[in-house]
């Protein structure tokens, strides 16, 4: 099932009809498009609540425990707090841009220094984040089912994969309902172990601060341990992309909702990491308390520490209660991982193949890769895998943040986000070049080529280079590679009476709001962003050949409030 193009006569312009699933926006969720105001029907509070529901994952527990067990309490604490600060600061401009412009992370990346094809690589980076963490969360859920009913892990991996498909298939509406319905159960399950611990074993909190880990690191501060631990924690930096997949449905900011809008974007965007850091430390604490009873291997699996913490009050029912919490948590996060993965794969393949069968088909690709990772027991190599990934992830996110914060204010980058193929160069060296150089150098450092300290601080190298090189390259090129040609329709210097006014695409004959429309000299009229992306025969004439003037756009065919 793919999009098709037919001609009524030899002289008639092509007309595209999309496959049924790709044309159904109730499932497609504007996966490759600007999210129109007419679709943003949720309140700021509802969008924020749904986005925060996606951070219910227990990988934080495993990551925090792994860091503290390896590097000791003091270095682990410093690592977790440092990584959280970096993630929070880089997430602020990205979250605000996604909410303001109604764009997902891929479309933001296109216009924020990477170019149309340059962001194809970041789509792969983002897709890998979703299936790596789906596999990690699925492993935790399978471990819980194994403990409760003795289900073989391989069968548990398959079940945890299949259970999310019906929810993710239905898109944002179903995801919002699932996150709202499961939130009370998750909150109770999250807080209860620590309440019991405070009453039953209050001294464990103080003992935890003197914990020297299980690898002989000691309880004091170590620069090497701090650097390596921060690298592992920074693997979560790409989580802002999953938050953005929800934030793009934020309603327009008005005088009436301004305070709620700002608070919702801050909380659901970078604010996730405050809860995330607390969960990492909490997971490390529960693992420390359970260490003697269950051993190191099981202490790093969130289900066992949960059970040990609940036993003093719940006794024999501690295991099923803990398992329920784990299953609810993993469903909440893995529907988000699967959903975001389908978006990133859609963006990747639409540009490579000029075809789009629909977002929902890529759910199966993402889940197949995740299932393979689970069967390969990726959980056993957690620190090394996440430490490597964070070098690439932070180079990407830091380059985008640098463009939004520095380049746009300095005038080297357009003041708005241009994501449409018709106006973008294939590759923009400002962001793309900065990311490639930063990630390459940091990965070489990560594998020890520059010594132990460079290896430990490879993620700091990635962040520093990306933040420096992106503005430097933009300045050196005078911002030349941001726009292949001016946007005469909805560029920054164009006065728009009503941004929600719609134009009919001359290819698919569907009406879209103005920010999703480009002027096309090949079609001699307006074209929507997706039809423009999927055109394999135009030769990018609009970007390569100077035009006598912009193609005149017809008057809006529909006006919506």
GICORRA-V431821 format. One record per backbone hydrogen bond with DSSP energy under -1.0 kcal/mol. NH is the residue of the N-H (numbers start at 1). CO is the residue of the C=O. E is the energy in kcal/mol with one decimal. If there is no record, write none. Layout:
BEGIN
{{NH:CO:E} {NH:CO:E}}
END
This chain:
BEGIN
{{4:17:-2.1} {6:15:-2.0} {15:6:-1.9} {16:507:-1.9} {17:4:-1.9} {23:19:-2.0} {25:23:-1.1} {27:24:-1.6} {28:24:-3.1} {29:25:-1.8} {33:30:-1.2} {35:102:-3.0} {39:36:-1.4} {41:39:-2.2} {47:43:-2.4} {48:44:-2.4} {49:45:-2.5} {50:46:-2.4} {51:47:-2.5} {52:48:-2.6} {53:49:-1.5} {55:52:-1.7} {62:58:-1.7} {63:59:-3.5} {64:60:-2.9} {65:61:-2.3} {66:62:-2.4} {67:63:-2.4} {68:64:-2.4} {69:65:-2.7} {70:66:-1.7} {71:67:-2.8} {72:68:-2.0} {73:211:-2.7} {76:72:-2.1} {77:73:-3.2} {78:74:-2.2} {79:75:-2.3} {80:76:-2.5} {81:77:-2.3} {82:78:-2.3} {83:79:-2.6} {84:80:-2.1} {85:81:-1.9} {86:82:-2.1} {87:83:-2.6} {88:84:-2.5} {89:85:-2.4} {90:86:-2.3} {91:87:-1.5} {92:88:-1.2} {95:91:-2.7} {96:92:-2.1} {97:93:-2.0} {98:94:-2.4} {99:95:-2.2} {100:96:-2.3} {101:97:-2.6} {102:98:-1.3} {103:98:-1.0} {108:104:-2.2} {109:105:-2.4} {110:106:-2.1} {111:107:-1.5} {112:108:-1.4} {114:109:-1.2} {115:110:-2.1} {116:425:-2.6} {117:426:-2.2} {118:426:-2.0} {119:115:-1.4} {120:117:-1.6} {123:119:-1.6} {124:120:-1.4} {125:121:-1.9} {126:122:-2.7} {127:123:-2.6} {128:124:-2.5} {129:125:-1.6} {130:126:-2.0} {131:127:-2.2} {132:128:-2.3} {133:129:-2.2} {134:130:-1.8} {135:131:-2.1} {136:132:-2.0} {137:133:-2.6} {138:134:-3.0} {139:135:-2.1} {140:136:-1.6} {141:137:-2.2} {142:138:-2.5} {143:139:-2.2} {144:140:-1.7} {145:141:-2.1} {146:142:-2.1} {147:143:-2.0} {148:144:-2.0} {149:145:-2.3} {150:146:-1.2} {151:145:-1.2} {156:152:-2.5} {157:153:-2.7} {158:154:-1.4} {159:155:-2.4} {160:156:-2.6} {161:157:-1.2} {162:158:-2.4} {163:159:-2.0} {168:164:-2.5} {169:165:-2.4} {171:168:-1.2} {175:171:-2.1} {176:172:-2.6} {177:173:-1.5} {178:174:-2.3} {179:175:-2.5} {180:176:-2.0} {181:177:-2.6} {182:178:-2.0} {186:182:-2.2} {187:183:-2.6} {188:184:-2.2} {189:185:-2.3} {190:186:-2.2} {191:187:-2.0} {192:188:-2.5} {195:191:-1.7} {196:192:-2.5} {197:193:-2.2} {198:194:-2.1} {199:195:-1.6} {200:196:-3.3} {201:197:-2.5} {204:201:-1.6} {205:202:-1.1} {207:203:-2.2} {208:204:-2.1} {210:207:-1.5} {211:208:-1.7} {214:69:-3.3} {218:212:-1.9} {226:222:-2.7} {227:223:-2.5} {228:224:-2.6} {229:225:-2.5} {230:226:-2.2} {231:227:-1.8} {232:228:-1.6} {233:229:-2.3} {234:230:-2.3} {235:232:-1.3} {236:233:-1.5} {237:234:-2.0} {239:236:-2.0} {240:237:-1.3} {241:238:-1.9} {243:239:-2.0} {244:240:-2.3} {245:241:-1.5} {246:243:-1.0} {247:243:-2.5} {248:244:-1.8} {249:246:-2.1} {250:247:-2.1} {261:257:-3.4} {262:258:-2.6} {263:259:-2.3} {264:260:-2.6} {265:261:-2.6} {266:262:-2.3} {267:263:-2.6} {268:264:-2.8} {269:265:-1.8} {271:266:-2.2} {272:269:-1.1} {273:270:-1.7} {274:271:-1.3} {276:272:-2.3} {277:273:-2.8} {278:274:-1.8} {279:275:-2.3} {280:276:-2.1} {281:277:-2.2} {282:278:-2.6} {283:279:-3.0} {284:280:-2.0} {285:281:-2.2} {286:282:-2.4} {287:283:-2.1} {288:284:-2.3} {289:285:-2.4} {290:286:-1.9} {294:290:-2.5} {295:291:-2.3} {299:295:-2.0} {300:296:-1.4} {301:298:-1.2} {304:301:-1.2} {306:302:-1.8} {307:303:-2.1} {308:304:-2.3} {309:305:-2.2} {310:306:-1.8} {311:307:-1.6} {313:310:-1.2} {314:310:-2.8} {315:311:-2.1} {317:314:-1.9} {318:315:-1.6} {321:317:-2.0} {322:318:-2.7} {323:319:-2.5} {324:320:-2.2} {325:321:-2.0} {326:322:-2.4} {327:323:-2.8} {328:324:-2.5} {329:325:-2.6} {330:326:-2.6} {331:327:-2.2} {332:328:-2.3} {333:329:-1.9} {334:330:-2.6} {335:331:-1.9} {337:333:-2.5} {338:334:-2.4} {339:335:-2.1} {340:336:-3.0} {341:337:-2.2} {342:338:-1.9} {343:339:-1.5} {344:340:-2.3} {345:341:-2.5} {346:342:-1.7} {347:343:-2.2} {348:344:-2.2} {349:345:-2.8} {350:346:-2.1} {351:347:-1.2} {352:348:-1.7} {353:349:-2.9} {354:350:-1.0} {361:358:-1.1} {362:359:-1.4} {366:362:-2.2} {367:363:-2.4} {368:364:-2.0} {369:365:-1.9} {370:366:-2.1} {371:367:-2.6} {372:368:-1.9} {373:369:-2.0} {374:370:-2.2} {375:371:-2.4} {376:372:-1.3} {377:374:-1.9} {378:373:-1.5} {380:377:-1.5} {381:378:-1.5} {382:379:-1.1} {385:381:-2.3} {386:382:-2.5} {387:383:-2.5} {388:384:-2.0} {389:385:-2.3} {390:386:-2.2} {391:388:-1.0} {393:389:-2.4} {394:390:-2.4} {395:391:-1.0} {396:392:-1.9} {397:393:-2.5} {398:394:-2.6} {399:395:-1.5} {400:396:-2.1} {401:397:-2.6} {402:398:-2.3} {403:399:-1.8} {404:400:-2.3} {405:401:-2.4} {406:402:-2.6} {407:402:-1.5} {408:403:-2.2} {410:406:-2.2} {412:407:-1.9} {413:407:-1.3} {423:420:-1.8} {424:421:-1.1} {428:114:-1.4} {431:113:-2.7} {432:113:-1.5} {432:428:-1.6} {435:431:-2.5} {436:432:-2.5} {437:433:-2.5} {438:434:-2.5} {439:435:-2.9} {440:436:-2.1} {441:437:-2.4} {442:438:-2.2} {443:439:-2.3} {444:440:-2.2} {445:441:-2.1} {446:442:-2.6} {447:443:-1.6} {448:445:-2.1} {449:444:-1.7} {451:448:-1.1} {455:451:-2.0} {456:452:-2.3} {457:453:-2.2} {458:455:-1.1} {461:457:-1.8} {462:458:-2.3} {463:459:-2.5} {464:460:-2.8} {465:461:-2.5} {466:462:-2.2} {467:463:-2.5} {468:464:-1.6} {469:465:-3.5} {470:466:-1.8} {472:468:-1.7} {473:469:-3.1} {474:470:-2.0} {475:471:-2.6} {476:472:-2.5} {477:473:-2.2} {479:474:-2.0} {480:477:-1.7} {482:479:-1.4} {484:423:-2.7} {494:491:-1.4} {501:498:-1.7} {502:558:-2.8} {503:512:-2.5} {505:510:-2.6} {506:526:-2.8} {509:505:-1.5} {512:503:-2.7} {514:501:-1.7} {516:513:-2.1} {517:514:-2.1} {518:527:-2.8} {520:525:-2.6} {524:520:-1.2} {525:520:-1.6} {527:518:-2.5} {529:516:-2.0} {532:528:-2.1} {533:529:-2.0} {534:530:-2.2} {543:540:-1.2} {544:540:-1.5} {545:541:-2.5} {557:502:-1.6}}
END
